[in-house]
Amino acid sequence: MAQIGEIYNYYEILVNDYINALELPTTKDDDYLTDLTCLALNQLPAYYIRFGVDMHYFTSDEKKKEMEDRVIFAVSSAINWLDKKEHQRHN
């Protein structure tokens, strides 16, 4: 049986990378980033891999592009939802 620590949802990596590319960790707090990640991932299917090299050799360029586009849409949608006034936290 596979060990849970040996497999990863590749979308988690893509979402994290995209959030970092947007430089959101420099302007948003940890609660916002955690909520953003959850909301984005809940819009995406699971795509489990064992090694990053699996993506390189066993996933077509078209599939990789599709995954990246889905991540952009999911993160953008989550940002739009979180930034609406009625969803903002009041401290």
C-alpha atoms as a printed R data frame, in Angstrom:
   type eleno elety resid chain resno       x      y       z
1  ATOM     1    CA   MET     A     1   0.000  0.000   0.000
2  ATOM     2    CA   ALA     A     2   1.239  3.485  -0.877
3  ATOM     3    CA   GLN     A     3   2.207  5.787   1.940
4  ATOM     4    CA   ILE     A     4   0.154  9.001   2.017
5  ATOM     5    CA   GLY     A     5   3.303 11.114   2.321
6  ATOM     6    CA   GLU     A     6   4.535  9.690  -0.978
7  ATOM     7    CA   ILE     A     7   1.709 11.036  -3.161
8  ATOM     8    CA   TYR     A     8   0.704 14.618  -3.877
9  ATOM     9    CA   ASN     A     9  -2.167 16.464  -5.469
10 ATOM    10    CA   TYR     A    10  -0.374 18.331  -8.243
11 ATOM    11    CA   TYR     A    11  -2.998 21.088  -8.203
12 ATOM    12    CA   GLU     A    12  -1.813 22.043  -4.704
13 ATOM    13    CA   ILE     A    13   1.608 22.801  -6.157
14 ATOM    14    CA   LEU     A    14   0.172 24.749  -9.092
15 ATOM    15    CA   VAL     A    15  -2.144 26.803  -6.875
16 ATOM    16    CA   ASN     A    16   0.657 27.614  -4.450
17 ATOM    17    CA   ASP     A    17   2.995 28.563  -7.290
18 ATOM    18    CA   TYR     A    18   0.387 30.838  -8.864
19 ATOM    19    CA   ILE     A    19  -0.423 32.556  -5.562
20 ATOM    20    CA   ASN     A    20   3.300 33.190  -5.089
21 ATOM    21    CA   ALA     A    21   3.640 34.454  -8.671
22 ATOM    22    CA   LEU     A    22   0.910 36.999  -7.907
23 ATOM    23    CA   GLU     A    23   3.032 38.042  -4.889
24 ATOM    24    CA   LEU     A    24  -0.012 37.746  -2.633
25 ATOM    25    CA   PRO     A    25   2.049 36.546   0.353
26 ATOM    26    CA   THR     A    26   3.552 40.040   0.481
27 ATOM    27    CA   THR     A    27   0.168 41.785   0.718
28 ATOM    28    CA   LYS     A    28  -2.220 39.289   2.344
29 ATOM    29    CA   ASP     A    29  -2.222 37.617   5.749
30 ATOM    30    CA   ASP     A    30  -1.992 33.885   6.405
31 ATOM    31    CA   ASP     A    31  -5.753 33.529   7.016
32 ATOM    32    CA   TYR     A    32  -6.541 35.101   3.651
33 ATOM    33    CA   LEU     A    33  -3.984 32.911   1.864
34 ATOM    34    CA   THR     A    34  -5.282 29.761   3.542
35 ATOM    35    CA   ASP     A    35  -8.884 30.602   2.649
36 ATOM    36    CA   LEU     A    36  -7.812 31.452  -0.893
37 ATOM    37    CA   THR     A    37  -5.992 28.150  -1.296
38 ATOM    38    CA   CYS     A    38  -8.950 26.146   0.016
39 ATOM    39    CA   LEU     A    39 -11.470 27.961  -2.176
40 ATOM    40    CA   ALA     A    40  -9.312 27.536  -5.271
41 ATOM    41    CA   LEU     A    41  -8.559 23.857  -4.649
42 ATOM    42    CA   ASN     A    42 -12.231 23.093  -4.035
43 ATOM    43    CA   GLN     A    43 -12.891 24.195  -7.622
44 ATOM    44    CA   LEU     A    44 -10.281 21.830  -9.049
45 ATOM    45    CA   PRO     A    45 -10.148 18.065  -9.438
46 ATOM    46    CA   ALA     A    46  -7.511 16.025  -7.662
47 ATOM    47    CA   TYR     A    47  -4.546 15.047  -9.838
48 ATOM    48    CA   TYR     A    48  -2.277 12.841  -7.811
49 ATOM    49    CA   ILE     A    49   1.365 12.205  -8.593
50 ATOM    50    CA   ARG     A    50   4.215 10.556  -6.803
51 ATOM    51    CA   PHE     A    51   7.145 12.447  -8.311
52 ATOM    52    CA   GLY     A    52   7.353 15.777 -10.102
53 ATOM    53    CA   VAL     A    53   9.138 14.033 -12.944
54 ATOM    54    CA   ASP     A    54   5.863 12.166 -13.586
55 ATOM    55    CA   MET     A    55   4.355 15.432 -14.773
56 ATOM    56    CA   HIS     A    56   7.246 16.047 -17.130
57 ATOM    57    CA   TYR     A    57   7.216 12.662 -18.826
58 ATOM    58    CA   PHE     A    58   3.625 11.478 -18.573
59 ATOM    59    CA   THR     A    59   1.540 14.613 -19.070
60 ATOM    60    CA   SER     A    60   1.082 16.227 -22.467
61 ATOM    61    CA   ASP     A    61   1.804 19.899 -22.990
62 ATOM    62    CA   GLU     A    62  -1.890 20.400 -23.767
63 ATOM    63    CA   LYS     A    63  -2.899 18.849 -20.428
64 ATOM    64    CA   LYS     A    64  -0.361 20.987 -18.544
65 ATOM    65    CA   LYS     A    65  -1.710 24.133 -20.234
66 ATOM    66    CA   GLU     A    66  -5.274 23.114 -19.402
67 ATOM    67    CA   MET     A    67  -4.301 22.602 -15.767
68 ATOM    68    CA   GLU     A    68  -2.577 25.998 -15.599
69 ATOM    69    CA   ASP     A    69  -5.631 27.696 -17.122
70 ATOM    70    CA   ARG     A    70  -7.912 25.992 -14.595
71 ATOM    71    CA   VAL     A    71  -5.686 27.180 -11.753
72 ATOM    72    CA   ILE     A    72  -5.729 30.769 -13.011
73 ATOM    73    CA   PHE     A    73  -9.518 30.685 -13.203
74 ATOM    74    CA   ALA     A    74  -9.934 29.026  -9.785
75 ATOM    75    CA   VAL     A    75  -7.572 31.413  -7.996
76 ATOM    76    CA   SER     A    76  -9.083 34.452  -9.718
77 ATOM    77    CA   SER     A    77 -12.592 33.343  -8.783
78 ATOM    78    CA   ALA     A    78 -11.536 32.752  -5.187
79 ATOM    79    CA   ILE     A    79  -9.894 36.186  -4.982
80 ATOM    80    CA   ASN     A    80 -13.019 37.828  -6.377
81 ATOM    81    CA   TRP     A    81 -15.170 36.035  -3.810
82 ATOM    82    CA   LEU     A    82 -12.881 36.802  -0.853
83 ATOM    83    CA   ASP     A    83 -12.515 40.453  -1.784
84 ATOM    84    CA   LYS     A    84 -16.255 41.142  -1.900
85 ATOM    85    CA   LYS     A    85 -17.212 43.396   0.960
86 ATOM    86    CA   GLU     A    86 -19.687 40.914   2.462
87 ATOM    87    CA   HIS     A    87 -16.970 38.235   2.714
88 ATOM    88    CA   GLN     A    88 -14.270 40.380   4.270
89 ATOM    89    CA   ARG     A    89 -13.329 39.843   7.898
90 ATOM    90    CA   HIS     A    90 -13.890 42.654  10.327
91 ATOM    91    CA   ASN     A    91 -11.363 42.714  13.155
